[in-house]
Amino acid sequence: MSASEAQPSAQKHLFPHQPHAAASSSSEKLEDGMTKLPNGVILDKDGKPCRLCTSAASWRNLTRQAKAQGATSTSTSSSTSPSAASKPVAESTSLPQTRDDCPPDVEALGRSTWTFLHSLTASYPAKASQEQQGEMRTFLKIFSRLYPCWVCADDFRTWMAEPSGRNEPRLSGRADFGTWMCEAHNEVNRKLGKKEFDCRFWEERWRTGWKDGRCD
Ligand SMILES: Cc1cc2nc3c(=O)[nH]c(=O)nc-3n(C[C@H](O)[C@H](O)[C@H](O)COP(=O)(O)OP(=O)(O)OC[C@H]3O[C@@H](n4cnc5c(N)ncnc54)[C@H](O)[C@@H]3O)c2cc1C
């Protein structure tokens, strides 16, 4: 993906979710003097790399590339953050694959958010009042605008607003809402080439625990 391709206006082409193995740490100078970004790096609306939209592997390739080029940019290198500045170089440059004290990538953010969203359906009333439905509708509308991975948010909003109306939130009660959220999650699973979840089991996964007792 070239830097010129990676503009917010070209977002549909921007989010191919290449497998991590496809990410490249090599940098490449383009004819116009711009630098090719490593595969999988998504730009934010301000044109800077969006960490929350990018996998940890692609992000590491980006920071390696910036370091290799001796870049002094403040936005893409963790070594320029105030907290990193006080740390030994070895610690800030050789991060292991998984650490739990680093900013989330698109996957960690997604996992945590799905936990929150499905838990929201699990605690939703079996039969929701008009007021509860209205509050949840407002929440989903705002959520779909503010979700920090903006490309994810755009796709989620577009899915909800499908012209036939078939993807509108179903909020009459827990069963409907839980199934709707499962379908929303499956839409993302499909987009990413992941296995779909059988929505008949959403409640065992997120509310009651599995019938075989493994969660008891
Ligand atoms: C609104 C939203 C939009 C997103 N859009 C993108 C995107 O465009 N591109 C991108 O790279 N990432 C996106 N993500 C993140 C992505 O969905 C995953 O969270 C991330 O890839 C990590 O996936 P995972 O395999 O760990 O499991 P996750 O997909 O995070 O799922 C967590 C757990 O939920 C359960 N589960 C899975 N599917 C379902 C389901 N349908 N119903 C109920 N439970 C289920 C499983 O037990 C699974 O282990 C988005 C996340 C959210 C919340």
The ligand as a Gaussian input file, in Angstrom:
#p B3LYP/6-31G(d) Opt

LIG

0 1
 C      -17.665000      -2.679000      16.075000
 C      -16.366000      -3.352000      15.724000
 C      -15.903000      -3.310000      14.424000
 C      -14.677000      -3.899000      14.091000
 N      -14.230000      -3.786000      12.823000
 C      -13.005000      -4.293000      12.512000
 C      -12.473000      -4.113000      11.216000
 O      -13.097000      -3.530000      10.350000
 N      -11.222000      -4.616000      10.986000
 C      -10.490000      -5.260000      11.954000
 O       -9.358000      -5.685000      11.707000
 N      -10.999000      -5.457000      13.176000
 C      -12.225000      -4.986000      13.479000
 N      -12.725000      -5.177000      14.737000
 C      -12.001000      -6.060000      15.666000
 C      -12.340000      -7.545000      15.371000
 O      -13.734000      -7.745000      15.319000
 C      -11.793000      -8.494000      16.452000
 O      -12.184000      -8.045000      17.716000
 C      -10.281000      -8.656000      16.435000
 O       -9.866000      -9.054000      15.153000
 C       -9.838000      -9.728000      17.448000
 O      -10.484000     -10.946000      17.067000
 P      -10.513000     -12.247000      17.908000
 O      -10.353000     -13.376000      16.933000
 O       -9.597000     -12.195000      19.067000
 O      -12.003000     -12.394000      18.509000
 P      -13.174000     -11.359000      18.525000
 O      -13.779000     -11.264000      17.169000
 O      -12.757000     -10.108000      19.202000
 O      -14.242000     -12.112000      19.449000
 C      -14.048000     -12.270000      20.854000
 C      -14.835000     -13.500000      21.298000
 O      -16.205000     -13.299000      21.007000
 C      -16.829000     -14.537000      20.664000
 N      -17.504000     -14.331000      19.395000
 C      -16.982000     -14.343000      18.138000
 N      -17.923000     -14.048000      17.239000
 C      -19.059000     -13.849000      17.937000
 C      -20.379000     -13.514000      17.564000
 N      -20.739000     -13.332000      16.296000
 N      -21.307000     -13.371000      18.537000
 C      -20.988000     -13.575000      19.832000
 N      -19.757000     -13.882000      20.253000
 C      -18.809000     -14.018000      19.308000
 C      -15.746000     -15.592000      20.602000
 O      -15.801000     -16.348000      21.800000
 C      -14.465000     -14.766000      20.534000
 O      -13.384000     -15.415000      21.123000
 C      -13.933000      -4.583000      15.095000
 C      -14.401000      -4.613000      16.405000
 C      -15.602000      -4.007000      16.727000
 C      -16.087000      -4.015000      18.156000

